[in-house]
Amino acid sequence: MSEEQTAPPADTQTPAAEPQATVPFVNTDGSFSENWHEALGEDFKQDAETLKRYKSVPDLAKGMMNLKRKLGADPESLVKIPSETSDEAEVNKFYQKLGVPETPDAYEYEIPKETLQVLGIEKPDDVQTDIKAFKEFAHKELKLKPDQFKKAMDYFYQYQTNGVKNFETASEARQKQMFEQGMTELKTKHGEQLPDVLNNINMLTERYDARDFMTKHGLENDPEWVGLWTRIMTDMSETRIKGLTQPSGQSPADIDSKINELRNHPAYMNRAHPEHKAVLEQVQSLYKKKVG
């Protein structure tokens, strides 16, 4: 029996494919290979036209530096401007980058002492509730930085202060105008008898404790008020008027002499005169002595 040789079984496995060589991004001279951006994948496909502009590593570096200069900051440090679809966290992050504090408690403000006096605020704590409410509004709705918050508060209280001062100035001017008009009407009506009329009215107002009321309402030289008291004195009997003017202590001549002297004083008829109040009080005191 003849020996039969058998050949070894052939290797039926398919040889592994040789790995394809990867096209390099950068050539040896620093330039980019043709269509180099295609190797970046699908994520950069939409930016192909922009990437084509860069032909080498130096071109890409220059592009980055130019972008930084145009933006004025490192692109990594920039914050996305929120849109209508941005959530609250993204919006807060944006404003905090601009300097808005995380909470309204970070706002600080102290009302100047002069402002407190002008507005009649005895204690700063009396307005803390209002300030706290504005802090919350300034933080949530206006997104103010601390320095902007202070400027807004300064403007508000300055506006309030100016309003009070302007009102006081206007009131003083109005009172002065009314005084001058009243004196003109009284002089026209009573002529040389006006000092006697006013003295008699002063006497009666002291007698019936009407001085504070007259001063409070600016009626000392109001024509209608003077007319009212003049009619009252006219209706009163001669005996009653004499009873009010009985002297006490000093002689009537001495009292009348002093009264006449004070009546001729320039401050007596001029409410704006710095000595007006003192002169008027002296006259009133003398009339009290006559009243008794």
C-alpha positions in Angstrom: 0.0 0.0 0.0 1.5 3.2 -1.1 1.8 6.0 1.1 -0.1 8.9 0.0 1.1 12.4 0.9 -1.4 15.0 1.8 -0.6 18.7 1.6 -1.2 20.7 4.7 -4.5 22.6 4.7 -4.3 26.0 3.1 -4.8 29.0 5.3 -8.2 30.2 4.4 -8.2 33.3 6.7 -8.3 36.7 4.8 -5.2 38.7 5.6 -5.8 41.9 7.6 -6.1 45.0 5.6 -3.3 47.4 5.9 -4.3 50.6 7.9 -4.8 53.6 5.7 -2.4 56.3 6.2 -4.0 59.4 7.9 -3.6 62.6 5.9 -1.7 65.0 8.2 -3.3 68.4 9.1 -0.1 70.3 8.8 2.6 70.0 6.2 6.2 70.2 7.1 6.3 73.9 6.1 3.5 74.8 8.6 0.8 75.0 5.9 -2.5 73.1 6.2 -3.1 70.2 3.9 -5.7 70.6 1.2 -9.3 70.3 2.6 -7.8 69.8 6.0 -11.0 70.9 7.7 -12.8 67.8 6.4 -10.8 65.7 8.8 -12.4 67.5 11.7 -15.7 65.6 11.3 -19.3 66.4 10.9 -19.3 68.9 13.8 -17.3 71.4 11.8 -19.0 70.8 8.4 -21.2 73.9 8.7 -18.0 76.0 9.4 -16.2 74.8 6.3 -16.2 78.1 4.4 -14.8 79.9 7.5 -12.1 77.3 8.1 -11.0 77.4 4.4 -9.7 80.9 4.9 -6.9 79.6 7.1 -4.1 78.2 5.1 -1.5 77.6 7.8 -1.0 77.6 11.6 0.2 81.2 11.6 -3.0 82.2 9.7 -5.1 80.5 12.4 -3.2 82.1 15.2 -3.5 85.6 13.6 -7.3 85.0 13.2 -7.6 84.2 16.9 -5.7 87.3 18.0 -7.7 89.5 15.7 -10.9 88.1 17.1 -9.7 88.8 20.7 -8.8 92.4 19.8 -12.2 93.0 18.2 -14.0 91.5 21.1 -11.8 93.4 23.6 -11.5 90.4 25.8 -10.6 86.8 25.9 -13.4 84.9 24.1 -13.4 82.4 27.0 -14.3 85.1 29.4 -17.4 86.4 27.5 -20.9 85.7 28.6 -23.7 84.8 26.3 -26.4 87.5 26.1 -29.7 86.0 27.4 -32.6 85.6 25.0 -36.3 85.2 25.5 -35.8 81.4 25.9 -33.0 81.7 28.5 -33.7 80.3 31.9 -33.3 82.3 35.1 -29.9 80.9 36.0 -28.5 82.0 32.6 -30.0 85.4 33.0 -28.6 85.8 36.5 -25.2 84.7 35.4 -25.2 87.3 32.7 -26.1 90.2 35.1 -23.7 89.0 37.8 -20.9 89.3 35.2 -22.0 92.9 34.7 -21.8 93.6 38.5 -25.3 93.0 39.7 -25.1 91.4 43.2 -26.5 87.9 43.9 -29.0 89.2 46.4 -30.7 92.6 47.1 -29.1 92.6 50.6 -25.8 93.6 49.0 -27.2 97.1 48.3 -26.2 99.7 50.9 -27.6 103.1 51.4 -27.6 105.7 54.2 -29.9 108.8 54.0 -27.9 112.0 54.6 -28.7 113.8 57.9 -29.7 117.0 56.1 -32.2 115.1 54.1 -33.7 113.5 57.2 -34.2 117.0 58.7 -35.7 118.6 55.6 -38.2 115.7 55.1 -39.0 115.6 58.8 -37.8 112.0 59.3 -36.9 111.6 63.0 -35.4 108.1 62.7 -33.8 106.5 59.7 -35.4 103.2 60.8 -38.8 104.7 59.9 -38.1 104.4 56.2 -36.2 101.1 56.2 -39.3 99.2 55.0 -39.5 101.5 51.9 -35.8 101.2 51.2 -35.9 97.4 51.5 -38.8 97.2 49.1 -36.9 99.3 46.5 -33.8 97.1 47.0 -35.9 94.1 46.0 -37.4 96.0 43.0 -34.0 97.3 41.9 -32.5 93.8 42.0 -35.3 91.8 40.4 -36.7 94.2 37.9 -34.0 96.8 37.2 -30.9 94.7 37.7 -28.9 97.6 39.1 -25.3 97.4 40.2 -24.6 98.8 43.8 -23.3 102.1 42.5 -26.3 102.5 40.3 -28.6 101.7 43.2 -26.9 104.4 45.3 -27.3 107.0 42.5 -31.0 106.1 42.1 -31.6 106.6 45.9 -29.6 109.8 45.9 -31.7 111.2 43.0 -35.0 110.2 44.7 -34.2 111.8 48.1 -32.7 114.9 46.4 -35.9 115.2 44.4 -38.0 114.9 47.6 -35.8 117.5 49.4 -35.9 120.0 46.6 -39.7 119.6 46.5 -40.0 120.5 50.2 -37.6 123.4 49.9 -39.3 124.8 46.9 -42.7 124.5 48.6 -41.3 126.4 51.7 -39.8 129.1 49.5 -43.0 129.5 47.6 -45.0 129.7 50.8 -42.8 132.4 52.3 -43.0 134.4 49.0 -46.8 134.0 49.0 -47.1 135.1 52.7 -44.9 138.1 52.0 -47.0 139.0 48.9 -50.2 138.6 50.9 -48.8 140.8 53.7 -47.9 143.6 51.3 -51.2 143.4 49.6 -53.0 143.4 52.9 -51.1 146.4 54.2 -51.8 148.3 51.0 -55.6 147.7 51.3 -55.6 148.5 55.0 -53.7 151.8 54.5 -56.2 152.7 51.7 -59.2 152.0 53.9 -58.1 153.3 57.3 -55.4 155.9 56.3 -53.7 157.5 59.3 -56.0 155.6 61.7 -54.5 152.3 60.7 -52.0 152.1 63.6 -54.8 152.7 66.1 -57.0 150.1 64.4 -54.2 147.5 64.5 -53.4 148.3 68.1 -57.0 147.8 69.2 -57.1 144.5 67.3 -53.9 143.4 69.0 -55.4 144.3 72.4 -58.6 142.3 71.7 -56.8 139.3 70.3 -54.6 139.1 73.4 -57.6 139.4 75.6 -59.4 136.5 73.9 -56.3 134.4 73.3 -56.5 134.7 69.5 -52.9 135.6 68.9 -51.6 132.1 68.1 -54.5 131.5 65.7 -53.8 134.7 63.8 -50.1 134.0 63.6 -50.6 130.4 62.4 -53.0 131.5 59.6 -51.2 134.7 58.7 -54.2 136.9 59.6 -52.4 139.8 61.5 -52.8 142.1 58.5 -55.5 140.3 56.5 -58.0 143.0 55.4 -61.0 140.7 56.0 -59.8 139.7 59.4 -59.1 143.3 60.4 -62.5 144.3 59.1 -64.1 141.6 61.2 -62.4 142.8 64.4 -63.1 146.4 63.5 -66.9 145.6 63.3 -66.7 143.8 66.6 -65.1 146.8 68.2 -67.7 149.1 66.7 -70.5 147.0 68.0 -69.0 146.9 71.5 -70.1 149.6 73.9 -67.9 152.5 74.8 -68.0 151.3 78.4 -66.7 147.9 77.4 -63.8 149.3 75.4 -62.9 151.5 78.2 -63.0 148.6 80.6 -60.4 146.8 78.4 -58.1 149.7 78.4 -58.0 150.5 82.1 -54.3 151.2 83.1 -52.6 149.0 85.7 -49.3 150.0 87.4 -48.0 152.6 85.0 -49.9 155.7 84.2 -51.9 155.7 81.0 -49.8 158.5 79.6 -46.6 156.5 80.1 -48.0 153.4 78.5 -49.5 155.3 75.6 -46.2 157.1 75.1 -44.3 153.8 74.9 -46.8 152.3 72.6 -46.6 155.2 70.2 -42.8 155.0 70.3 -42.9 151.3 69.4 -45.6 151.8 66.8 -43.2 154.2 65.0 -40.5 151.6 65.0 -39.7 150.4 61.4 -40.1 146.8 62.6 -43.6 147.2 63.9 -45.4 147.1 60.5 -42.8 145.0 58.7 -43.1 141.2 59.3 -39.9 140.6 57.4 -37.9 142.8 59.8 -35.7 140.8 62.2 -37.0 142.8 65.2 -40.7 142.6 64.2 -41.6 139.9 66.7 -39.8 141.5 69.6 -41.4 144.9 69.0 -44.8 143.4 68.6 -44.4 141.5 71.9 -43.5 144.7 73.7 -46.6 146.4 72.4 -48.8 143.5 73.4 -47.3 143.5 76.8 -48.1 147.2 77.2 -51.7 146.6 76.1 -51.9 143.8 78.7 -51.1 146.3 81.3 -53.8 148.5 80.1 -56.3 145.6 80.0 -55.3 144.5 83.5 
